[in-house]
Amino acid sequence: MQYWIPKALTVGVVLGLSGCSVFINDAHNKRNYRVSEAVKVPAQLEQPFQDDTYKMDVAQFKNDPEAKSFRPPQQVLTLAAGSWVEENETVARVYFDKNDGIEDLNQFIWRSVDNVVASHQSRIISDQRNDGVVELDWYSLIKPTEGWFWEDSKAVSEQRIKFVIERKEHQRTASLKAELIDYRSDTRPLTDLLQQQLEVRALNEVVAEFDYLYRLLEVELRKQQGILSLRIGFDDDGNAAFITEQNHEKIIDRFANFLERVNFTVIRIDRDTGAVSVRYEKPEDSVWDSIWGDDVLELPIESGDYVITVAATKENSTSLTWRDSNDEVLDASTMTLLQETLLSVLRDKGLTI
């Protein structure tokens, strides 16, 4: 399966929202005050009393935009499964736990780094990953602002980053640290704050790539284990449908067998068109159900006949589109409620599809 949401867009949005609660206490700076002349009272009226204790000199101060342009340090994002940071961390470092399906955690992290390097069209100039250290060539983390086609799109700055992996003794956790080892720019000098921002941004790109690669791995694991996962999506015609990663030819029998366990009767299976005709009957409460402690399952659909069309999608997944007896496609809200109910059956009764 391919994920069509651009990773770069995802990372850009997440990085734009990141930040730490770091503020500078500048409330009493004189730029924040403005004292105007006292109210002019007509000559025939008496001037109101003003206590000299609280009298302030007339003054107006202009707000200096340069002095107020404080930017908080960026935050290491733990969006990948099994990733976390230590409290009060002073360097750009993230920890990864060895998730299910990952055979070699270090190699999986280095693969994420390699993909980030390729996305920037850069290269590794010092590869000592066996010792946990990799140094990258020059590349730009801050992209230039787009302008007219004849304008120069030169990068604001370029930097070289070193990534360091350290493994915990139990071999189930590894940390990845990003260090700025060189910097060059004609317009923007390097400051401590900028260095911290660049290191965190470089690290966050690897975390996002790690998350993307592990999601792909989870899909492959589900395929190998033969587990049918159902999620809400759309078929190729834009109708709300269940989406699964399994091959559509294998889904028909497995899904039909599952439906028979939840009060459906399979009437007909047309393998040429992928249509599964079923009939649903709402269960009736029984005294025996309360005695034996069995919960009566009721799906969020009406009793009647339904046709489930199983088809391959353009994204190499499989869609299951539901239609009622009037050949009307079930809407997205109904499909969502139906999915939640069916998944609860799988979870509570320990069933598999």
Buried (B, 14 or more C-beta within 10 A) or exposed (E): BEEEEEBEEBBEEBBEEBEEEEEEEEEEBEEEEEEEEEEEEEEEEEEEEEEEEEEEEEEEEEEEEEEEEEEBBBBBBBEBBBBBBEEEEEBBBBBBBBBEEBEEBBEBBBBBBBBBBEEBEBEBEEBEBEEBBBBBBBBBBBEEEEEEEEEEEEBBBBBBBBBBBEEEEEEEBBBBBBBBEBBEBEEEEBEEBBBBBBBBBBBBBBBBBBBBBBEEBBBEEBBEEEBBBBEBBBBEEEBBBBBBBBEBEBBBEBBBEBBEEBBBEBEEBEEEEBBBBBBBEEBEEEEEEEEEEEEEBEBBBEEEBBBBBBBBBEBEBBBBBBBBEEEEBBEBEBBEBBBEBBEEBBEEEEEEB
